Amino acid sequence: MNKRILILSSMMVGIGFHLVAQDKKLPNIVFILADDLGYGDLSYLNEKGKIKTPNLDRMAENGVVFNDAHSSSAVSTPSRYGILTGRYNWRSTLKNGVLGWYDKPLIAGDRTTMASMLRNQGYHTACIGKWHLGMNFPTKDGEKPVDTPDAYNLDFSKEITGGPCDVGFEYFFGVDAPNYPPYCFMENRHTMGMPDFYYPLSKEMDARPGRGLANWKMEEILPALEEKAVTYITQAASNEDPFFLYIPLTSPHTPIVPTDEFADQSKLNKYADFVMQSDAVVGNIMKALADNNIADNTIIVFTSDNGCSPQADFKLLAEKGHNPSYIFRGMKSDLFEGGHHIPCIVSWPSEISHHRVDQTISLVDFMATFAFITGYELSDDEAEDSYNILPLLIQADYKPKIREATVYHSIRGDFTICKGDWKLLLSPSSGGWSFPKPGNDDELIKTLPSIQLYNMKDDPAETNNVYAEYPEIVNELKALMTKYVKEGRSTPGIPQKNDGPEVWRQLSWMK
């Protein structure tokens, strides 16, 4: 099926684009989402990094590299929600934290997702990897799932609903989360096999207790996902329709289980080995596209759901000269940059050439971008926080600012907003697991200013809180954040409703 696609011409007219219609097949889209990978873990991005990532380096050398890309949240579930809906995660019913095992779906069944949008535009859509956005797990008694040594009511002979295949994906293969039960693969709406063997809590694997298949091996998850993705690409390449393949990797998240091939390859630790294996997976996906002669008209996005986890062992890596957070403060979970400032590389050989982009983008922006590329007109209740960043991909010297401001969120549900060089943290703490950590450093936190303001151009490490020197900046950013909350959107359009209560605990600063 050939469709007409709007391609940006090289001619600019003011701040707008001159669009020309060309007969051309819509591009395939492959979205690869690493799990807990730090900005500093890519050798292309970190001049002092000790982990070698040759495949991602090659992608960066030939694609567009975003120097200032951010996940909407510093943790997994909410970040994934933002990517697939183009909507800030805190507008959902999940105001803090992540979903647990056997939790209900977070994405409402009537909400347009990246997958349902692209499916509407004629794409075949597939999700291969980690879901972590909730599902309706069937039970024998219709009650909430129970999975303990002494009580068990799950019924995996029935369909699992509310997952990928109910929000726009035509095919799903993967797991809810690699460290959550059920410990088995799922395909579409069913488990592959009957998970009836009980696994106790494993601190070593960071794995929660629950049922799975006997002899389930954590180190085999990532290779299986890689193989399935390569197979899918090979099969999809023979079809006339374009495809959208969302690949949320299970690495380098816990359980940190590199295969024997990658064991000790980094000479740093298991985490670094797992990063190298993740890089190899990306290399094999790119090879599959090339082998099937579809690389030129395929958009590949590679990024991470949030910053690096402390499970990587920052102290040991630092002793060996490597910082997963690069020059930034903090880690996964935090309001500080290390929580949400993530690697982001885009490849589209037939349309874009190599350059680096300094403008701030958010992972929520890919929904509006793909909508524009495929000719889908977003309505006011779709992708409320998503901006079209195609101009930044097409033109290396594009100057007009695309985003007015960008909001980030911590594991506790605390807010930060960034506009231009200024970043306002609406919290006295890290909002996450770094010092000053809520729950650990509360006595110190009581003595700190209730807000933090940093000039990210002069102070990218967030060391000098200048809130008292620039009250007008504080007031401007707080007013803009209030507007974004109350209007249910941060893009132009008719105001929308946030899900859940109109006011929740983490909005105390709005008083």
N, C-alpha and C positions, 0 to 999 in steps of 0.2 A: 504494500500500500504506500504510494507516494503522496505526500502532503506538501502544501505550500508552507514554506518557513520564512519568517522575516529575519533577514540577515542585516546587521548593521553595516552600512557603507563606511568608507574611510573618510567621508565628508561630514564635518560637524556644522550644524547651524545653531549658533548661539549655545545654549546649554542643552538643547534638544538634539535629537538624532534624525538624520535623513534616512528613512527606511526604504529598502528596496525589496520587492517580493521576488523570490527565485524558486524555481521548481527544484526541490531538493528533498531527499528523505530526511525526516526528523532524526536528530542524533540519538543514538543509544545513550543511556545514562547509567554509570556504575558509581555508586556512592559507598566508599569504604570507610567505615567508622572504627578506628582503633579504640581500645578500652583502657583508660588510665595512662595514656601515653603523654609524656611531658613535652613541651616545646623544645627543651634542650636535649631531647633524646635522638633527634635527627642530626646526623653529622653535617648536613647541608646548612642547618640553621644555627648550629652551635660550633663556633670556631675552636672552642676548647673541649668539645665533647670527645668522649673516649669510646662511644659505641659507633660501629660502622653500619651505615644503612645505604648501601650502594644503589639499590633499586629505587628507593625514594629520592636519593640524590639525583638519579638520572631523570626521574619524573619532574623534579624541581628545575633541573637545568633546561628542560624543554617545555615547561609549563609556566603557569602563573603562581607565584608564591605570595601569600598574604602575610605580611609582617605583623599585622595587628588584628588577627582573627580571634574570636571569642565564642565559647559555648555559652548558652543562656544561663546555665547552672554549673556549679562546680561539682555536681554529682550526677550519677548515671540516669535514672529514670526521668527526672525532669528535663535533662539535656536532650534525651531522645524524643520526648514529647515535643519540645521546641522545634527540632529538626523536621519531624514528620507533619507538624501542623502549621509551621510558620507563625506560631503564637507563643508568647512568653509562658513558660511553664507555670508560673505562680498565678496565672489566670485560671488554671485548672483547679480541681478540688484538692490537689496535693500542694499544700502550702509550705511544706518543709520535708526533708528527708527523702527516702526512696521507698519504692514498694518492696514488700517482703515476699517470701515464697508463698505461693497459692493465693496471692492477692487478686482482687477484682480488676478488670480493665480500667485504665486511666483515660484512654481516648474514648469520648462519647461516640456511639454508633452513628450519629447523624452529622458528625464533624468531617469536613473535607480534609483529607490528608494528601501528602505528596503522592502517595500511591494511587488513591482514588482519582485524584486530578489527572495524573498521567494515564491511568487506565481509560479515563473519559476521552483522552486525546489519541487513543488508539494504541497505547503501549501495552505490551505484556509485562506484568509486574511480579517481581519475586523478592522475597526476603530470605536470606540464608545467613544464619548466625544467631546472635544473642538478642532476645526480644526485650525483656525486663520492663514491659509496660502493662503487665497484668493480663490475666485470662480468666474465663469462667471454667474452673476445674470441676468436672461432674462428681457428684457424691451419691452414694446409695440411698441416703435419707433426705436429700435435698437441703441439708444443713451446711454450715460452713465447713470447709475441709479440715479434717483432723488427721494428723500423721505422726503418731508417737509409737513407742514400742508396744504399748498396751491398747491403743485405740487407733482405728483406721477406717475411714468411711469413703475414701475415694474410689471411683468406678471408671477405670480407664478403658473399659469396653465401649464407653460412650464418647461422643464428640466433645472436644474442648473448644468452646466458643469464645468470642470476644478478642481473639488474638489477631495475628496478621491477616488471616484470610477473611476477617470481618471488618477490616478497615481499609480495604483496597488492594491487598496483595492476592494475586491468583495462585501463588505457590509459596509455601513456607517449608523450610527445613532448618532445624536448629534446636536451641534450648531456650528455656526462659532466662536462666542465668547459669553460668557454669558451676557456681557454688551453691545453687538452690536445687532442691528436689522439684520434680521427679528427675532422678539421675538417669536420663535416657534421651535419645533424640526424639523429636516430634516432627512429623511430616503432615503438612496441612492441618487438619483438626484432630489428629490422633497420635498417640505415642507409638513408637516403633518397638514393639514388644510390650510385655506387661511388667511394669515396675513394681515388684513385690518383695524386694530384698531391702531390709532396713539398714541404713547407714547412720551411725551415731555422729555427733558433732565432731568435726576434725579441725582443730586449730591449725595444724600444719598446712592444710589445704584451704583454710578459711571457708570451710564448707558447712552448711547448716544441716541439721539432722533430718532424715526423711527417706522415703522409699526410692529405689532405683532398680536398674537391672543388676543382677549378680555379675561380678567381674567387670563392672564399669570402670574404665580407665580414663582419668582426666586428661592425660597427655595425648589421647587420641582424638579429642574434640576438635582442636584447631586443624589438624590434617584432614579430618573428615569434611569440615566446612570448606576448606580449600578445594578439595577434590570435587565436592558438589558444585561449587561456584564455577570451576573450570568446565565441568560437564554441562552446566546450564548455559554458559556462554557459547559453547560449541553447538549445542542444539538450537539456541536462539538465533545464532548467526545464519542458519539456513532458512529462517522464516522471513517473510516480507515485512512484517510489522516490526517497529522499533521495540526495544525492551528497556525496562528500568530494573536494575538489580541493586538492591540495598544489601550491603554486606557488613553488618555490625559484628566485628571480630570479637572473640572472647579473650584476646590478648592485647597488651601484656598484663591484664587484670589477674587477680588471684582466681583459681590456683595457678601459681607460677610454675608451669610444668613444660619446659622446653624438651623436645624430643632428643634422643641420643645424638642425632646428627648435629644439633646445635649446643649440646652440653659443653660448657667451658669454652665455647667459641669466642666469647667476648673477653675472656681473662679478667672479668670484673666480678660478676655474680650471676645467679640464675635469672634475675630480672633482665639484666642486659642481654643475656643469651636469648630470652624470650622476645625481646625487642628485635633482635637480629632475625629470629624466626618469623616474626610478623612482617619484617621487611621482605623476606623471601616469599611470603605468601603474596604480597603485593606484586612482586616481580613475576610470579607465575600467573597471576590474573592478567597482568599487562601482556605477558607472552601469549596467553590464550586469545586475547583480542587481536594481537598481531598475526598469530597463526591462522586465524579465521578471516583475515583481511578486512577487519572492521574497526581497527584502531583509529584510523583517521577521522571517522565520523562518530566517535564515541567520546562523550564527556566523562572523564574520571575525576571524582572528588576524593581526596584523601584527607582525613582529619581525625580528631580525637574527641571523645565525649566530654572530657574535662582534663584537668592536669594530672600529674603523676601522683600515685598513692604512696603513703609512707611505707607500705608493704615492700616497696622497691629497696628500702634500706638506704635512705639519703646519707646517713653518716658514713657507712662503708663506701658508698660511691664517691662521696666527697674526699675521703682519704685517698682514693685512686684518681682524683682530679676530675670527676664528672658530676655535673649538677643537672638533674632532669628538668628543673624549673628555669634553667639558663641563668639570666641575671635577675630574675623576678623573685619577689618575696612570696613565701607560702607554697601551698600544695593543694591537691584535690581537697574539696570541701570548703575552701576559703573564699572570702571576698577579695583577698589579695590576688595579684595577677597570676601567681602560680596555680591558683584554683581553676581559672577559666581562660587564660591566654594560651591558646593551643596552636599546634601546627595546622596549616591548611594549604594544600596544593591542588591546583586544578589543571587538568590536561584536556585539550581538544585540538589535536594536531591540524585539522583542516581549517580551523577558524582563529586560533589564538597562537601567539608567539611568546617566547620567554620574556618575562619582566617581573619585577617585584612591586607590590602595592603597599603603600603606607597607610592608606585610609583604613579606619576601623570598620570591620564587618562582624556580623553575628551569624552563627550557623542557622538561625531562623531565616536568613535571607535567601537560602537556596530555593525555598518554595516559590517565592515571587519570581525569582530568576528563571526557574524551569517553566513557570507559567508563561512568562513572556516569550521564551524561546519556542514553546510549543503552541503559542497562540491562544492560551486559556485566559479568559477574562475573570479575574478574581472578583467576587462579590464582597460586600462590606463585612459579612460575617465569616470570611475566610482569610487566613494568613494575616491576622490583624497587626502583626509586628514585623512583617517581612518586607524588605526592600529589594528591588531588582538591582543586582550588582553586575549585570552583564556589561555595562559600560567600562567597568574596571577590568574586566577580562579582555575585552576587545581592544581597548586603546591604552597603551602604556602610559601616556602622559595625560590621562583624563584628570581634570582638576576639580570640577564642582563636587562639593560634598554630597554624598548620597544619603547618609544617615544623619538625622538631626542629633540624636544621642543614642546611647546603647545602655541597656540595663543588664546587670548580672545578679546572680542569686547564690546564696550559700546553702550548705546542708541544713542550717538552722532556720532557713527562710529569711535571712537578713538581706537587705538590698544595697546595691551600689549602682550609681549612674555615672556614665562618662560622656562628656561633651567636649570636643576639641582636646586640649591638653589637660583638662581638669577632670578629676575623678573624686566623687563624693561617696564615702562609705557611711551609710546610715546606721552605724554601730560603733561602739567603742572598741570592739574586739576583732579577731580574725573572722568571726562568724562560723568558724570551722574547727580544724584540728591543730592549727598552728598557734604559736604564742602571739598574743594573749588568747588562750583558749577558754571559751565559756565552760564552766564546770570545773576547770582546773585552776584558773587564775582569777577567780571571781573577786577576790579582795583587791587585787591590783586593778581589775577592770572598773571597779567602783570609783577609783580615783582618776580614771582617764576621761577625757572629753567624750561626750555622747556621740560625736560625729568625727569623721576624719576627712581631710581634704588634701589631695596630693596633686602636684603639677607633674604629670607623667612624662612630659618632655624633659624637664630638668631633673626629675627624681623618679626614674622608672622602677627603682627598688623600693619605693614607698617608705622612705626613712624619715621624712620631715613633714609632720602634720601641720599645715598652714591655715587651718580653718579660721583661726582668730584674726589673721591678717587680711582675709578676703571674705568678709561677711556677705558682700554683694554676690559673689560667686556661689556661696553656700545657699543663699536665698533663691537665686535663679535656678539652681539645679534641684533644690527641694521642691520648688513650685512646678518645675517640669515633671518631676517624678510623680507628684500628686496628680497632675493632669493625666499622665499616662495611666495611673491606677483608676481614676474616676471615669475616664472615657472608655476604658476597656480596650484601648488600642494605642499604638504609638505612631501609626502611619495615618495619612489623611483619609478621612472617611466618616461615615455615620458612627457615633458612639455605640459601643456594644457592652453587654453585661459580662462581668467576670463570673466564673462558676463559684459556687459556695457562698459564704456570707459576704456582704458588702464590705465589712470591716473585719480584719482578723489581727491576731496578736502582733505580728511583725510590722503592722502599719502604725504602731504607737507614735512614731515620729511625725505623723500627719497632724497631730494635735497642735 
